[in-house]
Amino acid sequence: MTSPYLDAILKLPIPDRLDLVEAIWDSLAESPEAEAAFALTDEQRAELDRRLAEHLADPESAIPWAEARRRIAGGA
C-alpha cells in the first residue's frame, strides 16, 4: 500500500511516527464503529476465558516471549 500520505509518514522520525500510531490507536478505542468491528464472538470469548483460567491455575507454566518465539521459529 503506497500513497502520498504513507510516503510522508514513513519519512517522519520514529518518535513522531510512534505519536501518530498512538493517536490513531486512541481514535480507534473511542470509535463505536471500531468496537463493533472488533467485537469478540462467543467462541472467542469462551476461549479467552478458558486460557485465563488455565493460566491462573498454573501461572508457572507461562514462558517468556523470547522462548515462545524460539519455539515458533524452530518448530519445537
mmCIF file of the C-alpha atoms, coordinates in Angstrom:
data_MODEL
# 
_entry.id   MODEL 
# 
loop_
_atom_site.group_PDB 
_atom_site.id 
_atom_site.type_symbol 
_atom_site.label_atom_id 
_atom_site.label_alt_id 
_atom_site.label_comp_id 
_atom_site.label_asym_id 
_atom_site.label_entity_id 
_atom_site.label_seq_id 
_atom_site.pdbx_PDB_ins_code 
_atom_site.Cartn_x 
_atom_site.Cartn_y 
_atom_site.Cartn_z 
_atom_site.occupancy 
_atom_site.B_iso_or_equiv 
_atom_site.pdbx_formal_charge 
_atom_site.auth_seq_id 
_atom_site.auth_comp_id 
_atom_site.auth_asym_id 
_atom_site.auth_atom_id 
_atom_site.pdbx_PDB_model_num 
ATOM 1  C CA . MET A 1 1  ? 0.000   0.000   0.000  1.00 0.00 ? 1  MET A CA 1 
ATOM 2  C CA . THR A 1 2  ? 1.509   3.269   -1.056 1.00 0.00 ? 2  THR A CA 1 
ATOM 3  C CA . SER A 1 3  ? 0.047   6.728   -1.038 1.00 0.00 ? 3  SER A CA 1 
ATOM 4  C CA . PRO A 1 4  ? 1.389   10.239  -0.700 1.00 0.00 ? 4  PRO A CA 1 
ATOM 5  C CA . TYR A 1 5  ? 0.253   10.166  2.937  1.00 0.00 ? 5  TYR A CA 1 
ATOM 6  C CA . LEU A 1 6  ? 2.054   6.931   3.712  1.00 0.00 ? 6  LEU A CA 1 
ATOM 7  C CA . ASP A 1 7  ? 5.209   8.078   1.948  1.00 0.00 ? 7  ASP A CA 1 
ATOM 8  C CA . ALA A 1 8  ? 5.210   11.256  4.057  1.00 0.00 ? 8  ALA A CA 1 
ATOM 9  C CA . ILE A 1 9  ? 4.516   9.354   7.275  1.00 0.00 ? 9  ILE A CA 1 
ATOM 10 C CA . LEU A 1 10 ? 7.364   6.919   6.657  1.00 0.00 ? 10 LEU A CA 1 
ATOM 11 C CA . LYS A 1 11 ? 9.751   9.866   6.324  1.00 0.00 ? 11 LYS A CA 1 
ATOM 12 C CA . LEU A 1 12 ? 8.878   11.129  9.812  1.00 0.00 ? 12 LEU A CA 1 
ATOM 13 C CA . PRO A 1 13 ? 11.313  10.478  12.668 1.00 0.00 ? 13 PRO A CA 1 
ATOM 14 C CA . ILE A 1 14 ? 10.460  7.387   14.714 1.00 0.00 ? 14 ILE A CA 1 
ATOM 15 C CA . PRO A 1 15 ? 9.211   9.332   17.774 1.00 0.00 ? 15 PRO A CA 1 
ATOM 16 C CA . ASP A 1 16 ? 6.781   11.242  15.542 1.00 0.00 ? 16 ASP A CA 1 
ATOM 17 C CA . ARG A 1 17 ? 5.572   8.019   13.915 1.00 0.00 ? 17 ARG A CA 1 
ATOM 18 C CA . LEU A 1 18 ? 5.030   6.492   17.350 1.00 0.00 ? 18 LEU A CA 1 
ATOM 19 C CA . ASP A 1 19 ? 2.991   9.533   18.370 1.00 0.00 ? 19 ASP A CA 1 
ATOM 20 C CA . LEU A 1 20 ? 0.919   9.114   15.220 1.00 0.00 ? 20 LEU A CA 1 
ATOM 21 C CA . VAL A 1 21 ? 0.351   5.421   15.906 1.00 0.00 ? 21 VAL A CA 1 
ATOM 22 C CA . GLU A 1 22 ? -0.759  6.249   19.435 1.00 0.00 ? 22 GLU A CA 1 
ATOM 23 C CA . ALA A 1 23 ? -3.170  8.909   18.182 1.00 0.00 ? 23 ALA A CA 1 
ATOM 24 C CA . ILE A 1 24 ? -4.638  6.521   15.616 1.00 0.00 ? 24 ILE A CA 1 
ATOM 25 C CA . TRP A 1 25 ? -4.956  3.752   18.219 1.00 0.00 ? 25 TRP A CA 1 
ATOM 26 C CA . ASP A 1 26 ? -6.696  6.124   20.636 1.00 0.00 ? 26 ASP A CA 1 
ATOM 27 C CA . SER A 1 27 ? -9.096  7.191   17.908 1.00 0.00 ? 27 SER A CA 1 
ATOM 28 C CA . LEU A 1 28 ? -9.996  3.544   17.314 1.00 0.00 ? 28 LEU A CA 1 
ATOM 29 C CA . ALA A 1 29 ? -10.554 2.940   21.013 1.00 0.00 ? 29 ALA A CA 1 
ATOM 30 C CA . GLU A 1 30 ? -13.044 5.822   21.078 1.00 0.00 ? 30 GLU A CA 1 
ATOM 31 C CA . SER A 1 31 ? -14.881 4.798   17.906 1.00 0.00 ? 31 SER A CA 1 
ATOM 32 C CA . PRO A 1 32 ? -18.177 2.873   18.141 1.00 0.00 ? 32 PRO A CA 1 
ATOM 33 C CA . GLU A 1 33 ? -17.565 1.533   14.630 1.00 0.00 ? 33 GLU A CA 1 
ATOM 34 C CA . ALA A 1 34 ? -14.232 0.054   15.669 1.00 0.00 ? 34 ALA A CA 1 
ATOM 35 C CA . GLU A 1 35 ? -15.767 -1.507  18.760 1.00 0.00 ? 35 GLU A CA 1 
ATOM 36 C CA . ALA A 1 36 ? -18.349 -3.263  16.605 1.00 0.00 ? 36 ALA A CA 1 
ATOM 37 C CA . ALA A 1 37 ? -15.733 -4.317  14.055 1.00 0.00 ? 37 ALA A CA 1 
ATOM 38 C CA . PHE A 1 38 ? -13.557 -5.945  16.723 1.00 0.00 ? 38 PHE A CA 1 
ATOM 39 C CA . ALA A 1 39 ? -16.268 -7.467  18.874 1.00 0.00 ? 39 ALA A CA 1 
ATOM 40 C CA . LEU A 1 40 ? -15.456 -10.978 20.051 1.00 0.00 ? 40 LEU A CA 1 
ATOM 41 C CA . THR A 1 41 ? -17.644 -13.903 19.144 1.00 0.00 ? 41 THR A CA 1 
ATOM 42 C CA . ASP A 1 42 ? -18.993 -16.060 21.946 1.00 0.00 ? 42 ASP A CA 1 
ATOM 43 C CA . GLU A 1 43 ? -16.487 -18.736 20.943 1.00 0.00 ? 43 GLU A CA 1 
ATOM 44 C CA . GLN A 1 44 ? -13.553 -16.306 21.093 1.00 0.00 ? 44 GLN A CA 1 
ATOM 45 C CA . ARG A 1 45 ? -14.660 -15.000 24.493 1.00 0.00 ? 45 ARG A CA 1 
ATOM 46 C CA . ALA A 1 46 ? -15.011 -18.570 25.800 1.00 0.00 ? 46 ALA A CA 1 
ATOM 47 C CA . GLU A 1 47 ? -11.511 -19.446 24.538 1.00 0.00 ? 47 GLU A CA 1 
ATOM 48 C CA . LEU A 1 48 ? -10.000 -16.373 26.191 1.00 0.00 ? 48 LEU A CA 1 
ATOM 49 C CA . ASP A 1 49 ? -11.792 -17.221 29.442 1.00 0.00 ? 49 ASP A CA 1 
ATOM 50 C CA . ARG A 1 50 ? -10.506 -20.799 29.234 1.00 0.00 ? 50 ARG A CA 1 
ATOM 51 C CA . ARG A 1 51 ? -6.926  -19.645 28.642 1.00 0.00 ? 51 ARG A CA 1 
ATOM 52 C CA . LEU A 1 52 ? -7.090  -17.145 31.502 1.00 0.00 ? 52 LEU A CA 1 
ATOM 53 C CA . ALA A 1 53 ? -8.436  -19.799 33.870 1.00 0.00 ? 53 ALA A CA 1 
ATOM 54 C CA . GLU A 1 54 ? -5.679  -22.184 32.769 1.00 0.00 ? 54 GLU A CA 1 
ATOM 55 C CA . HIS A 1 55 ? -3.044  -19.530 33.414 1.00 0.00 ? 55 HIS A CA 1 
ATOM 56 C CA . LEU A 1 56 ? -4.467  -18.577 36.805 1.00 0.00 ? 56 LEU A CA 1 
ATOM 57 C CA . ALA A 1 57 ? -4.494  -22.250 37.807 1.00 0.00 ? 57 ALA A CA 1 
ATOM 58 C CA . ASP A 1 58 ? -0.801  -22.635 36.857 1.00 0.00 ? 58 ASP A CA 1 
ATOM 59 C CA . PRO A 1 59 ? 0.957   -19.295 36.311 1.00 0.00 ? 59 PRO A CA 1 
ATOM 60 C CA . GLU A 1 60 ? 4.361   -21.012 36.334 1.00 0.00 ? 60 GLU A CA 1 
ATOM 61 C CA . SER A 1 61 ? 3.502   -22.685 33.026 1.00 0.00 ? 61 SER A CA 1 
ATOM 62 C CA . ALA A 1 62 ? 3.943   -19.366 31.189 1.00 0.00 ? 62 ALA A CA 1 
ATOM 63 C CA . ILE A 1 63 ? 7.091   -18.945 29.140 1.00 0.00 ? 63 ILE A CA 1 
ATOM 64 C CA . PRO A 1 64 ? 8.906   -15.729 28.191 1.00 0.00 ? 64 PRO A CA 1 
ATOM 65 C CA . TRP A 1 65 ? 8.256   -14.243 24.749 1.00 0.00 ? 65 TRP A CA 1 
ATOM 66 C CA . ALA A 1 66 ? 11.830  -14.963 23.642 1.00 0.00 ? 66 ALA A CA 1 
ATOM 67 C CA . GLU A 1 67 ? 11.279  -18.666 24.368 1.00 0.00 ? 67 GLU A CA 1 
ATOM 68 C CA . ALA A 1 68 ? 7.917   -18.710 22.581 1.00 0.00 ? 68 ALA A CA 1 
ATOM 69 C CA . ARG A 1 69 ? 9.476   -17.010 19.550 1.00 0.00 ? 69 ARG A CA 1 
ATOM 70 C CA . ARG A 1 70 ? 12.363  -19.532 19.556 1.00 0.00 ? 70 ARG A CA 1 
ATOM 71 C CA . ARG A 1 71 ? 9.906   -22.429 19.640 1.00 0.00 ? 71 ARG A CA 1 
ATOM 72 C CA . ILE A 1 72 ? 7.853   -20.974 16.819 1.00 0.00 ? 72 ILE A CA 1 
ATOM 73 C CA . ALA A 1 73 ? 10.889  -20.284 14.656 1.00 0.00 ? 73 ALA A CA 1 
ATOM 74 C CA . GLY A 1 74 ? 12.476  -23.643 15.401 1.00 0.00 ? 74 GLY A CA 1 
ATOM 75 C CA . GLY A 1 75 ? 9.293   -25.638 15.273 1.00 0.00 ? 75 GLY A CA 1 
ATOM 76 C CA . ALA A 1 76 ? 9.934   -27.115 18.734 1.00 0.00 ? 76 ALA A CA 1 
# 
